C-alpha cells in the first residue's frame, strides 16, 4: 500500500494542509506515493475535476489511504467511487467507513464494553415524544449528548453533559443547544449515553471541560499498529493497559483501518468509548508516527 491522499492547503493547493504536514514529510521520506485532494472542491460537489487535479492516476489499480478532514458518509461515497476512476481504491469501502464513522453502526459490537446508549435518527427536536421516552429510560442517571459522529464536549455544561436525565426541562435545553451548535454539521441523528466517571487528568486549559485518561488505538487488518494518548496537553502516568480486554474485538470490526478509543474508569475498569474510521482520525503527537507509516506502506 503506497498511496497516501492528503488534503491540500486551502490557501495554496500545491501544498499539503498544515494540519498534516508532519505526516506528509514522513510519507515523503518513506517514498510513498503522495496525492493532494482539494477538500473544499470535493465538498461543493460542483468541481470534482478540480478536487482531483493533484491526484496522479497509476497505470493499474492500487490501494490508497486517505489522511484528512472528516467527510459525511455521502461525501465519502463520492470520494471513493471517483477515486476508482483514477485506479485508486481506498482501504475502506463506503460501507466500512460508515460502520466505524456512525456510532449506531458499531454499537451492538461494542455494547458489552461501552456505557448504555440510545439513539434516534434525524433531528430530535422534530420528534419530542420519542426523545422524552429515551430520556425517561435513563431514570435519574447522568448522561451525555452527541450526534452519530461528534459531541460538543468543549461546551460541556451547555451542550454535552446532563447531570440528571429525569430533569426533562434541563435535558431538552442542553439537547437544543447541542443541535444549534452542530448546525449543518449535525450528522445522522442523536445519541444519548450514560455518563460514567473516568480517571481524571485535570481540566482543559481553554474550555474547562474535564479531561480524563483516554487512549486512541489504531488498528490495521485486525492488528494494533499505534497507540496515542488522547489528550496531548496533559501528562499521563505509566499505565498497564489490559490489551486482552479489547483484542478479541479487533477482527470483528468490519473495517480494514479504524480507531478504537478506550478509557480507564475511576473505579479501575476499562471501557470502549467508540470506534472511528482511522483515515479521518487525528494522530496525537509524533511518538510512533514513523512506525505508523511503516505499517501503512506494507
Secondary structure, 3 states (H helix, E strand, C coil): CCEEEEEEECCEEEEECHHHHHHHHHHHHCCCEEEEECHHHHHHCCCHHHHCCECCCCCCCEEEEEECCCCCHHHHHHHHHHHHCCCEEECCCHHHHHHHHCHHHHHHHHHHHCCCEEEEECCHHHCHHHHHHHHHHCCCCCEEEEECCCECHHHHHHHCEECCCCCHHHHHHHHHHHHHHHHHHCCCEEEEEECCCECEEEECCCCCCEEECEEEEEEECCEEEEEEECCCCCCCCCCCCCCHHHHHHHCCCCCCEEEEEEEEECCCCEEEEEEEEHHHCCCCCCCCHHHHHHHHCC
